Amino acid sequence: MFAPLARECTSSIEAWWAREAELPEPEQKPASWLSALSDGDKVAWWEGDTVFLRLGAASRSVAHYATRIFFLHQVLSNPTAYGAPAGGFSNVVVVALPELAKKLRYRRSWHHGLLAAVVHPAVPQFRLRDVADAVGAPAADRASMRVYVSAGVENLARGRRVPCFRRAVLPGQLDARFFVPDGDGPGAASAAAYAEPTFDTAVGATPWADVARFRLQLAGSVGAAAPPPLRRTLLYVTRAGQPRSFDAASEAAFGDALAAAAAAAGFAYTRVAMAAASFREQVDVASAAGVMVGVHGAQLAASIFLPPGAVLVEVFPYRFAHRLYRGGCGAGLKYLSLALEAGTEWPALAAHGGDAAACVATDAACRDHYRSDDRPLGWGGGDAAVLRERLAMAFGHVVARTGTA
C-alpha cells in the first residue's frame, strides 16, 4: 500500500534537488554509504553549519540570480529558523558554473556586488587554496562566518576525499520576489505572512526587517556610512538597443515625457542604461532616486537599491504582465504599473477564443509573443495620458515623505 507513495515521494524529492537546488542528477545514498567512506578516511568534513548554494545556467540572468541570492539572504538573516545557532552560520559555500564563477570574481559585476552585499561583513574568498584549506578546519577556530566560491564541487576536496557537510542548508530560489516578510519561512502557516506589502509599509518595522538589514549591508559593502535618504529624483532605466525596448521615435517621446513631468514637479531627471553600468554605478544612481521608471526586464532588479518609500513604475508590453516586481519586490516601495495600449496580436489568438489573458496563461509561445522580446515597443497618446497620471501619483507619494522644502 505504501510502496507507491514512497516511490512518489522519492521522485518528488529528487525533482526538488534538481530544480530548486540546481543539483544535476541527484542520488540518494543510505547512511551506510557515508559511514563506509568515513571509516575509510575518505571524507573531508566542512565543520559547523553551512549554507550550500549552487548556481546553474539560470543564474546568468540578473533577475534569476537575484531570486537565488536573496534566498541566501533570507537564510543568513534568520539562522535559527533554518536550524543554525543564534550566532549564525559557520560557512557559506557557493558553487557556480565556470562562467558564473568568473562573474562572481569580477568586482564590477552585478553578481559579485550582490553576493558581497548579502554576506557583508564577511568577504567572499575565491582562491582554490583557501577553499581547500577550509575543508576540515574546525568551526570553533573561526571568529566569524566565512564565504567560499568555487567553480566546481570537485575543487572543494583534498585529493580524492569526498567533501561533506556536518550540517547544511540548501536554499532554492524565491518565487517571483526578492524579499520575504517576517513570519514567512520554515513552518509558516499564516496566510497573512504571504500577503504582498502595502504601499505605506514602513521598511524598518515588522514585517520587513530583512529588507532593512539588506540596505544596511549594502551600504556597508560599498563603503557608505548609511543607506541614503529619499530624494526628489526621477530615474529612467532605459533598455534602448536591447530586446523589449521602444523604437527610436517612441524612446525619444517617452524620455521627453518623463523629463517634462519631472521638471514640472520640481524633480531632477536622470536617464541610465543599466546594462552598461557597473554594480556600484547602479547602486549609486538607484539609491539617489525617489521614482524609478522602466520597461519590464532585468534592469528593474536595480529597484532593490531604491530608498525605502521610493516608487517603482513598471511599463509592460501590450497584453503582457509579470509578477516579479509587483508590490515593489517586497522592498517597502510603492508600486505602479502601466500597460501599453497597442501592439501586435498573437496570430493564433482565435484558437483561444480571442481571449489574450487565457492565451498567455496556457500557451508559452503566446506568452513569449506578447513579451515583445523581438519587436520594438510603440508609444501612443493614450499611453502618455496614463503615464502622466502614474507620475503624478508617484511624485505626490515622494513629496509627502520628503516634506515641503
C-alpha angles and dihedrals in degrees: 000000000000097000095084090048091049091050091048093049091049090050092049093049092050090049089053092051090051098043107031103027091035092227108153118224097355118202129201114221129189119247089250090066091060092042091054092051092047093048089052092052090243096128127089106199127213100214125217126015116328136189108212116197124181119196116204134180095294090065091069084085112083093221095046091046089053092055089056099042091049090054084058088051090051091053095046092047093052105035099159091053087061097045100265126124119270088255090066138238127330097214143018112199118190118189114188139173110269093256091050092046087058091053091049090054095046105093096207093054128104090233094056095042096050094047091048090052095048095051097037129166086031114079120223115243120211107174112110090222091059091048093048093047091052092062107093096010111134112253090219090066092064122091093201144359116300126211123208129185121197136175092223144009089238088068092059095069131079108236110315098340118121114239112230134174123231088212125356143177117209108200119201123195132294116250109250095319141080105213134045123215122234110278094026103108142073110357096005110152103166117106088210089066090065097048118118115248120267117240092251098049110136107232094211093057137063128324097026104053093128091060092052090050092051093052090052091047091047092052091049093047092056094042099256122143094224142345111288123254125251111276136191097251129127113212122195112198101200128202093196111158093016133095115284096027135129122270114254096266093045092046090055093046093047092049092048091051091052094047092049093048092048092050092049091051094045094249126139114241127220130177119198135173100217093194089069096043128093120237092259092048090052091050092049096048096042096044089054093056131091094188127032121193128185147134115269110279147099093294089072089067084084086072086087086074093058116111117258111275094029122131130243117201111192121196116208128200117245112300094353130115136165133188102216094100097024110125091023096286090290086285100124093264130139107242128208130169138199125199116206111242100218137049146120118295122232106262092228095046091117089066086066094050091261090291106137093186091056090044093053092045096052108026120062093196090052091049092050090050094056091043084072096212093152102034127069117243123241129219122216141182092259090053090052091054092052091046091055090052093049093047092049089056091046095048092047090052093053094042090053089056099043099048130238099290 
